[in-house]
């Protein structure tokens, strides 16, 4: 199990890389994360939602993703509450304090899923969440040491040297952990190192002196990681944008933005400058295309969109002849009205939409979660992706669908053709669709196979980890713990 000294230390990429490394050595390897918190969700092949990170790690293992690879998924809906998804299905909603009381009940589902994943694997690589040193959350913990001690899984602690204070974070973790938890740690990895690794020799000696733990390797900043989908909004804050001076595409960052890895294929286009517009910034006037992303809470994010003045910016963009695309929640926002009569999102029951598409959306209790084959009605090319949403949208503009999902018309296009929306996530993964879309702006795109590049990046990372840490050393962690 890979646990971090904090969030965003690189656990997801390391697990994905080691999964691919083990798969390349002929092992049946599976990923597992007991509890994930992210609005970046995927649809597993056996139905239901999991974190996109575990979807990526399953890809690294060259196996189909299963809901049992991430049995508990928390999808934040507000500052204090989240939707709780258990083994792929919505379990309910819980505020932070209530969830702490709920966690012990969820351990049975976690262990059931772990047993199912383990039964078909030679090796399971587990990703923790946050830090095991959050001892205020230790009672009832299912994400880190609570799981590791119950399941008997040895732990590799990951420290991020790029953020500074890595020696203190590792030694502090050792100091604060209770004896039972400390005994589970087989060693540690230093991640995201820049420069001459030998300069950290004294650091390794210092950590060893304080903790007695072995350093299993020093991993540099893995450049190929930039070619992988980002897991959550922590990483979104530091996303590298596309090439400056290319076709500018703007994406406003909503408080509860969801499935923002939809835009990774556009970011990878050499002639596209993808700009994530932060709160307090304006939508750029020179953007050719504005894309409204998915949202976990459409109504509250729409209110925030207006509070930023982005509604006026978007109208001005449309008035200049600019293109607008809405994905899922972003599509819902573009309509005339969004209503939530049952209060499923926990906020206002109805709001006026942006009015750029003549449709209305009503939230419904039945959540749509499915992988689909699709086709672009606008460009007549094949697509594939998935749906994860509450709500049904309809209106006059629906007579001009943007896509067909498993043969069903979906989405809408405005009479002037400048505004369109769809419930399809994964729209831009299609190389043919990107080529057609970007050709409309006079540039060449879609020349790279995005999915193949992600797969190649996983192989590159696996090769680096094999060189820096080694497959055998990975497999020896259980023996290290027993000694």
C-alpha positions as CSV (number, residue, x, y, z in Angstrom):
1,X,0.0,0.0,0.0
2,X,1.3,3.5,-1.0
3,X,0.4,6.1,1.6
4,X,1.6,9.7,1.4
5,X,2.8,12.3,3.9
6,X,0.1,14.5,2.5
7,X,-2.3,14.9,-0.4
8,X,-1.0,15.1,-4.0
9,X,2.4,13.7,-3.3
10,X,2.2,11.6,-6.4
11,X,0.6,8.3,-5.1
12,X,-1.7,7.9,-8.1
13,X,1.0,8.1,-10.7
14,X,3.4,5.8,-8.7
15,X,0.7,3.2,-8.3
16,X,-0.2,3.4,-12.0
17,X,3.5,3.1,-12.9
18,X,4.1,0.2,-10.6
19,X,0.9,-1.5,-11.9
20,X,2.3,-1.3,-15.4
21,X,5.7,-2.5,-14.3
22,X,4.2,-5.5,-12.6
23,X,2.0,-6.2,-15.6
24,X,5.0,-6.0,-17.9
25,X,6.6,-8.7,-15.7
26,X,3.7,-11.0,-16.4
27,X,1.9,-10.6,-13.1
28,X,-1.9,-10.4,-12.7
29,X,-1.9,-7.1,-10.9
30,X,-4.9,-5.0,-9.7
31,X,-5.2,-1.5,-8.2
32,X,-7.3,-0.7,-5.1
33,X,-8.2,2.4,-3.2
34,X,-10.5,1.9,-0.2
35,X,-11.7,5.5,-0.2
36,X,-11.3,8.2,-2.8
37,X,-12.6,11.8,-2.7
38,X,-12.9,13.3,-6.2
39,X,-15.5,14.6,-8.6
40,X,-13.4,13.1,-11.4
41,X,-15.3,9.9,-11.7
42,X,-15.3,7.1,-14.3
43,X,-17.8,4.4,-15.2
44,X,-16.5,0.9,-14.4
45,X,-17.2,-1.9,-16.8
46,X,-19.3,-3.7,-14.3
47,X,-21.5,-0.7,-13.8
48,X,-21.2,2.2,-11.3
49,X,-18.8,4.9,-10.5
50,X,-15.2,4.8,-9.4
51,X,-12.5,7.5,-9.2
52,X,-10.7,8.3,-12.5
53,X,-7.4,7.4,-10.8
54,X,-8.5,3.8,-10.4
55,X,-9.8,3.7,-14.0
56,X,-6.3,4.9,-15.1
57,X,-4.6,2.3,-12.8
58,X,-6.8,-0.5,-14.3
59,X,-5.6,0.7,-17.7
60,X,-2.1,0.4,-16.4
61,X,-2.8,-3.2,-15.4
62,X,-4.4,-3.9,-18.8
63,X,-7.6,-5.0,-17.1
64,X,-11.2,-3.8,-17.1
65,X,-12.0,-1.3,-14.3
66,X,-14.3,-2.6,-11.6
67,X,-16.3,-0.8,-8.9
68,X,-14.5,-3.0,-6.4
69,X,-11.2,-1.2,-7.2
70,X,-12.6,1.9,-5.4
71,X,-15.4,0.8,-3.1
72,X,-16.0,4.1,-1.4
73,X,-16.0,7.3,-3.5
74,X,-16.9,10.7,-2.0
75,X,-18.0,13.4,-4.4
76,X,-18.0,16.8,-2.8
77,X,-21.3,18.7,-3.3
78,X,-20.7,21.6,-0.9
79,X,-18.0,23.0,1.5
80,X,-19.1,20.6,4.2
81,X,-20.9,17.7,2.5
82,X,-20.4,15.0,-0.1
83,X,-22.3,12.4,-2.0
84,X,-21.3,8.9,-0.9
85,X,-20.9,6.2,-3.5
86,X,-20.4,2.6,-2.3
87,X,-19.4,-0.1,-4.6
88,X,-20.4,2.0,-7.6
89,X,-23.9,3.1,-6.4
90,X,-25.1,6.2,-4.6
91,X,-25.3,5.4,-0.9
92,X,-26.5,8.8,0.3
93,X,-25.2,12.2,1.3
94,X,-23.1,13.0,4.4
95,X,-21.6,16.0,6.0
96,X,-18.0,15.7,7.3
97,X,-18.9,15.0,11.0
98,X,-21.7,12.6,10.0
99,X,-19.3,10.8,7.6
100,X,-16.8,10.1,10.5
101,X,-19.6,8.2,12.2
102,X,-20.5,6.4,9.0
103,X,-17.0,5.1,8.2
104,X,-17.0,2.0,10.4
105,X,-20.1,0.8,8.6
106,X,-18.3,1.1,5.3
107,X,-15.4,-1.0,6.3
108,X,-17.4,-4.2,5.5
109,X,-17.9,-3.0,1.9
110,X,-14.2,-2.1,1.7
111,X,-13.0,-5.5,2.9
112,X,-15.6,-7.3,0.6
113,X,-14.3,-5.4,-2.4
114,X,-10.6,-6.0,-1.4
115,X,-11.3,-9.7,-1.2
116,X,-12.9,-9.7,-4.6
117,X,-10.0,-7.8,-6.2
118,X,-7.4,-10.0,-4.4
119,X,-9.0,-13.2,-5.5
120,X,-8.2,-12.6,-9.2
121,X,-4.7,-11.1,-8.7
122,X,-1.1,-12.1,-8.0
123,X,-0.5,-8.6,-6.7
124,X,-2.7,-5.8,-5.5
125,X,-1.3,-2.3,-5.2
126,X,-3.3,-0.1,-2.9
127,X,-3.4,3.7,-2.8
128,X,-4.1,5.5,0.4
129,X,-5.8,8.9,0.8
130,X,-4.4,12.0,2.4
131,X,-1.9,11.2,5.2
132,X,-1.8,8.4,7.9
133,X,-0.6,11.0,10.4
134,X,-4.0,12.7,10.6
135,X,-4.5,10.9,13.9
136,X,-7.7,12.9,14.6
137,X,-9.3,10.8,11.8
138,X,-7.7,7.5,12.9
139,X,-10.7,6.0,14.8
140,X,-12.8,4.2,12.2
141,X,-10.3,5.0,9.4
142,X,-10.9,3.1,6.2
143,X,-8.5,5.0,3.9
144,X,-5.0,4.5,5.4
145,X,-3.8,2.6,8.4
146,X,-7.2,1.4,9.5
147,X,-7.4,-0.6,6.3
148,X,-3.7,-1.5,6.2
149,X,-3.7,-3.0,9.7
150,X,-6.9,-4.9,9.2
151,X,-5.9,-6.3,5.8
152,X,-2.3,-6.9,6.8
153,X,-0.9,-4.9,3.9
154,X,2.7,-3.5,4.1
155,X,2.9,0.2,3.5
156,X,5.4,2.3,1.5
157,X,5.3,5.9,2.7
158,X,5.7,8.5,-0.1
159,X,7.1,12.0,0.5
160,X,7.0,14.9,-1.9
161,X,10.4,16.7,-1.9
162,X,9.2,19.3,-4.4
163,X,6.9,21.0,-1.8
164,X,9.7,21.2,0.7
165,X,10.0,19.8,4.3
166,X,10.2,16.2,3.2
167,X,12.5,15.1,6.0
168,X,10.3,16.7,8.6
169,X,7.2,15.2,7.0
170,X,8.6,11.6,7.0
171,X,10.1,11.9,10.5
172,X,7.0,13.6,11.8
173,X,4.8,10.8,10.4
174,X,7.1,8.3,12.2
175,X,6.8,10.2,15.5
176,X,3.1,10.7,15.5
177,X,2.0,7.2,14.4
178,X,1.0,4.7,17.1
179,X,3.2,1.6,17.3
180,X,0.7,-0.7,15.5
181,X,0.6,1.7,12.5
182,X,4.3,2.4,12.5
183,X,5.1,-1.3,12.3
184,X,3.2,-1.5,9.0
185,X,5.7,0.7,7.2
186,X,8.2,-1.2,5.1
187,X,10.1,1.8,3.9
188,X,9.7,5.1,2.1
189,X,10.0,6.7,-1.3
190,X,11.1,10.3,-2.1
191,X,9.1,11.6,-5.0
192,X,9.4,14.5,-7.4
193,X,13.1,15.1,-6.9
194,X,14.9,17.6,-9.1
195,X,18.6,17.8,-9.7
196,X,21.5,15.6,-8.5
197,X,20.1,12.8,-6.4
198,X,23.4,12.3,-4.5
199,X,22.7,15.7,-2.8
200,X,20.0,13.9,-0.8
201,X,22.3,11.2,0.6
202,X,22.7,13.1,3.9
203,X,18.9,13.4,3.9
204,X,18.4,9.7,3.6
205,X,20.9,9.1,6.4
206,X,19.1,11.6,8.6
207,X,15.7,10.0,8.0
208,X,17.2,6.6,8.7
209,X,18.7,7.8,11.9
210,X,15.4,9.2,13.2
211,X,13.1,6.4,12.0
212,X,15.1,3.3,11.1
213,X,13.2,3.1,7.9
214,X,14.8,2.2,4.6
215,X,14.7,4.4,1.6
216,X,13.3,2.3,-1.3
217,X,14.3,4.9,-3.9
218,X,14.4,8.6,-5.0
219,X,12.1,9.2,-7.9
220,X,12.7,12.4,-10.0
221,X,10.0,14.5,-11.5
222,X,8.5,12.1,-14.0
223,X,8.0,14.1,-17.2
224,X,5.7,11.5,-18.7
225,X,3.2,12.0,-15.8
226,X,2.1,15.2,-17.6
227,X,0.7,13.0,-20.3
228,X,-1.6,11.2,-17.8
229,X,-5.1,12.5,-16.8
230,X,-5.0,14.6,-13.6
231,X,-6.9,13.0,-10.7
232,X,-8.4,15.8,-8.7
233,X,-8.8,19.6,-8.4
234,X,-5.6,19.8,-6.3
235,X,-3.7,18.9,-9.4
236,X,-5.9,21.2,-11.5
237,X,-4.4,24.2,-9.6
238,X,-1.0,23.5,-11.2
239,X,-2.0,22.1,-14.6
240,X,0.4,23.2,-17.4
241,X,-1.5,24.9,-20.1
242,X,-1.0,24.3,-23.8
243,X,1.3,26.1,-26.2
244,X,1.1,29.9,-25.9
245,X,0.0,31.6,-29.1
246,X,-2.2,28.7,-30.3
247,X,-5.9,28.6,-30.7
248,X,-7.2,29.8,-27.3
249,X,-9.8,27.6,-25.6
250,X,-11.1,28.8,-22.2
251,X,-12.5,26.6,-19.4
252,X,-13.9,28.3,-16.4
253,X,-12.9,26.5,-13.1
254,X,-16.1,26.0,-11.1
255,X,-16.0,25.3,-7.4
256,X,-17.3,21.7,-7.9
257,X,-15.9,21.1,-11.4
258,X,-16.2,17.5,-12.4
259,X,-14.5,15.2,-14.9
260,X,-12.1,17.9,-16.0
261,X,-9.9,15.3,-17.6
262,X,-12.3,15.7,-20.5
263,X,-10.0,18.5,-21.6
264,X,-6.7,16.6,-21.5
265,X,-6.8,15.7,-25.3
266,X,-7.2,19.4,-26.1
267,X,-4.3,20.3,-23.8
268,X,-2.2,17.8,-25.7
269,X,-2.8,19.5,-29.1
270,X,0.3,21.3,-30.1
271,X,-1.6,24.3,-31.7
272,X,-4.1,24.8,-28.8
273,X,-3.6,27.0,-25.8
274,X,-6.0,25.6,-23.1
275,X,-6.7,28.2,-20.4
276,X,-8.3,27.3,-17.1
277,X,-9.9,30.5,-15.9
278,X,-9.6,30.8,-12.1
279,X,-12.0,32.7,-9.9
280,X,-11.3,36.4,-10.0
281,X,-10.1,36.3,-13.6
282,X,-12.2,37.2,-16.7
283,X,-13.0,34.9,-19.6
284,X,-10.3,35.9,-22.2
285,X,-11.7,38.1,-25.0
286,X,-9.4,36.4,-27.5
287,X,-10.7,32.9,-26.8
288,X,-12.1,31.2,-29.9
289,X,-14.0,28.6,-27.9
290,X,-15.3,28.5,-24.3
291,X,-16.2,25.2,-22.8
292,X,-18.4,24.9,-19.7
293,X,-17.2,21.8,-17.8
294,X,-19.2,19.2,-15.8
295,X,-20.3,20.1,-12.3
296,X,-21.2,18.0,-9.3
297,X,-23.7,20.8,-8.2
298,X,-25.0,22.5,-11.3
299,X,-27.3,25.1,-9.5
300,X,-24.7,26.2,-7.0
301,X,-21.9,26.4,-9.6
302,X,-24.2,28.4,-11.8
303,X,-24.7,30.9,-9.0
304,X,-20.9,31.1,-8.6
305,X,-20.5,31.5,-12.4
306,X,-22.7,34.5,-12.2
307,X,-20.9,35.9,-9.2
308,X,-17.7,35.9,-11.1
309,X,-19.3,38.0,-13.9
310,X,-18.6,35.1,-16.3
311,X,-22.3,35.2,-17.6
312,X,-21.7,38.7,-19.0
313,X,-18.3,37.6,-20.4
314,X,-20.0,34.6,-22.1
315,X,-22.7,36.7,-23.6
316,X,-20.1,39.1,-25.0
317,X,-18.1,36.1,-26.4
318,X,-21.2,34.8,-28.1
319,X,-22.0,38.3,-29.4
320,X,-18.5,38.3,-31.1
321,X,-19.3,35.1,-32.8
322,X,-17.4,32.9,-30.5
323,X,-18.1,29.2,-30.1
324,X,-19.5,27.7,-26.8
325,X,-19.7,24.0,-25.8
326,X,-21.3,22.7,-22.6
327,X,-20.4,19.3,-21.2
328,X,-22.9,17.6,-18.8
329,X,-23.5,20.2,-16.0
330,X,-22.1,22.9,-18.3
331,X,-24.7,21.9,-20.9
332,X,-27.5,22.2,-18.3
333,X,-26.3,25.7,-17.4
334,X,-26.6,26.9,-21.0
335,X,-30.3,26.3,-21.0
336,X,-33.2,28.6,-19.9
337,X,-33.9,27.0,-16.5
338,X,-32.5,24.3,-14.2
339,X,-34.9,23.0,-11.6
340,X,-34.4,20.6,-8.7
341,X,-37.9,20.0,-7.2
342,X,-36.7,17.2,-4.9
343,X,-33.7,19.2,-3.6
344,X,-31.3,16.5,-4.8
345,X,-28.3,18.9,-4.9
346,X,-29.1,20.3,-1.5
347,X,-29.5,24.0,-2.7
348,X,-32.0,26.2,-4.5
349,X,-34.9,24.3,-6.1
350,X,-34.8,26.2,-9.4
351,X,-32.7,28.9,-11.1
352,X,-32.7,30.7,-14.4
353,X,-30.1,29.4,-16.8
354,X,-27.7,31.3,-19.0
355,X,-30.3,31.2,-21.8
356,X,-28.0,30.4,-24.7
357,X,-29.8,27.1,-25.5
358,X,-33.6,26.8,-25.6
359,X,-33.8,23.9,-23.3
360,X,-34.8,23.2,-19.7
361,X,-33.4,20.7,-17.2
362,X,-35.1,19.0,-14.3
363,X,-33.1,17.0,-11.8
364,X,-34.4,13.4,-11.3
365,X,-33.7,10.9,-8.5
366,X,-32.5,8.2,-10.9
367,X,-28.8,8.8,-11.7
368,X,-27.6,8.0,-15.2
369,X,-24.3,6.1,-15.1
370,X,-23.1,4.2,-18.2
371,X,-20.4,3.7,-20.7
372,X,-21.7,4.4,-24.2
373,X,-20.8,4.3,-27.9
374,X,-21.7,7.6,-29.6
375,X,-21.6,9.6,-32.8
376,X,-21.2,13.3,-33.5
377,X,-24.3,14.6,-35.2
378,X,-22.4,17.8,-36.1
379,X,-19.3,16.2,-37.6
380,X,-20.5,12.6,-38.4
381,X,-17.7,10.8,-36.7
382,X,-17.7,8.0,-34.1
383,X,-17.3,8.8,-30.4
384,X,-17.1,6.9,-27.2
385,X,-17.4,7.9,-23.6
386,X,-19.7,7.8,-20.6
387,X,-22.6,9.5,-18.9
388,X,-22.7,10.4,-15.2
389,X,-25.5,12.8,-14.4
390,X,-28.7,13.6,-12.7
391,X,-31.3,15.4,-14.7
392,X,-33.1,15.3,-18.0
393,X,-32.9,18.2,-20.6
394,X,-35.4,19.0,-23.3
395,X,-36.6,21.9,-25.4
396,X,-36.8,23.2,-29.0
397,X,-33.0,23.2,-29.5
398,X,-33.0,19.5,-28.6
399,X,-34.4,19.0,-32.1
400,X,-30.9,19.6,-33.2
401,X,-28.9,17.1,-31.2
402,X,-25.2,17.5,-30.7
403,X,-24.5,13.7,-30.3
404,X,-26.2,10.4,-30.6
405,X,-25.6,8.1,-27.5
406,X,-26.2,4.5,-28.3
407,X,-28.4,5.7,-31.1
408,X,-30.4,8.1,-28.9
409,X,-30.4,11.9,-29.8
410,X,-28.6,13.8,-27.0
411,X,-27.8,17.4,-26.4
412,X,-28.7,20.5,-28.4
413,X,-27.4,23.0,-30.9
414,X,-28.5,26.7,-31.1
415,X,-30.1,27.9,-34.3
416,X,-26.9,29.9,-35.2
417,X,-24.8,26.8,-34.6
418,X,-22.5,28.6,-32.2
419,X,-23.7,27.1,-28.9
420,X,-24.0,23.3,-28.3
421,X,-24.1,20.9,-25.4
422,X,-24.1,17.2,-24.6
423,X,-24.1,14.8,-21.7
424,X,-21.2,12.9,-23.2
425,X,-18.0,12.8,-21.2
426,X,-15.0,11.8,-23.3
427,X,-16.1,13.9,-26.3
428,X,-12.6,15.2,-27.1
429,X,-10.9,11.8,-26.7
430,X,-11.9,11.1,-30.3
431,X,-9.0,12.0,-32.6
432,X,-11.4,12.3,-35.5
433,X,-13.7,14.6,-33.6
434,X,-10.9,16.9,-32.5
435,X,-9.6,17.1,-36.1
436,X,-13.1,18.2,-37.3
437,X,-13.6,20.6,-34.4
438,X,-10.3,22.3,-34.8
439,X,-10.5,22.4,-38.6
440,X,-13.5,24.7,-38.1
441,X,-11.1,27.2,-36.5
442,X,-8.6,26.8,-39.3
443,X,-6.0,24.7,-37.5
444,X,-4.9,21.1,-37.9
445,X,-5.6,18.8,-35.0
446,X,-6.3,15.2,-34.1
447,X,-3.0,14.0,-35.5
448,X,-2.0,12.1,-32.4
449,X,-3.7,9.1,-30.9
450,X,-4.5,10.4,-27.4
451,X,-5.3,7.0,-25.8
452,X,-2.2,5.4,-27.3
453,X,-0.1,8.3,-25.9
454,X,-1.5,7.7,-22.4
455,X,-0.6,4.0,-22.7
456,X,2.9,4.9,-23.9
457,X,3.3,7.3,-21.0
458,X,2.5,4.5,-18.6
459,X,5.2,2.3,-20.2
460,X,7.7,5.2,-19.9
461,X,6.9,5.7,-16.2
462,X,7.1,1.9,-15.6
463,X,10.6,1.8,-17.2
464,X,11.8,4.7,-15.0
465,X,10.5,3.1,-11.9
466,X,12.1,-0.2,-12.8
467,X,15.4,1.7,-13.2
468,X,15.1,3.8,-10.1
469,X,13.4,1.4,-7.6
470,X,13.3,-1.9,-9.3
471,X,10.7,-4.6,-9.6
472,X,12.4,-6.9,-7.2
473,X,12.6,-4.2,-4.5
474,X,8.9,-3.6,-4.9
475,X,8.2,-7.2,-4.4
476,X,10.4,-7.4,-1.3
477,X,8.4,-4.9,0.8
478,X,6.6,-7.6,2.7
479,X,9.9,-9.2,3.7
480,X,11.3,-5.9,4.8
481,X,8.3,-5.4,7.1
482,X,8.6,-8.9,8.6
483,X,12.3,-8.2,9.5
